[in-house]
Amino acid sequence: MRILFIGNSATYVHDIPETLAHLATEVGMPTESVRIVKGGWCLSQHAENGSRAFSEIEKGYDIVVLQDNGNCVSSDEKRAACIASCELLSAKAIKCGAKVFYYVRPPYGYEAFGRSPIEQCRAFDELFSDIANKNGAKCAYVNRAFQYAIENTDITLWGDDNAHTSPEGAYLAVCVIFGTIFGRSATVLGDNEIENAKELQEIADKIVFGD
């Protein structure tokens, strides 16, 4: 399985692509990951003419995972840019034979764009569910897993900056992406030295597969 990740620091902090590839390979699902990521970037920047993203997609991947900046829900203009860039990148990936997944990102750990973390989760959900339906893609609802964890656990999901994920938050994202892409329970994965890995695996399964 060859997976291309396109996004920003929400993807590369704690190296979600490589962690996914490593853990999936360990359980008998050989996976290679490549990432095109740049801090603070929006998908609209990746979708610009001449962007490396398009030439990389053309190399041929089984799956392309797209992740946008959290500001995609901050204004009508940003939403429109997100929708347009997802359409362009998704169409290119599908044309090149890849399946497309949107990594519906975690919220910030503080109020942003006038929304609490829970409200950010809901806004991301609404935006990307609609985009996925229109573009023939699927969503890895990491936002929903974060919402559940915020409401039901005391697990530290963010690092010191309260914006990027902690190791636990990144592991939760990996578990959700794994279950969504491979259709297997995250409980088969190694713990990646995360103390509360089992609880995070179970949260991911609840989001991906339901109760």
Secondary structure, 3 states (H helix, E strand, C coil): CEEEEEECHHHHCCCHHHHHHHHHHHCCCCCEEEEEECCCCCHHHHCCCCCHHHHHHCCCCCEEEECCCHHHHCCHHHHHHHHHHHHHHHHHHHHCCCEEEEECCCCCCCCECCECHHHHHHHHHHHHHHHHHHHCCEEECHHHHHHHHHHHCCCCCECCCCCCECHHHHHHHHHHHHHHHHCCCHHHCCCCCCCCHHHHHHHHHHHHHCC
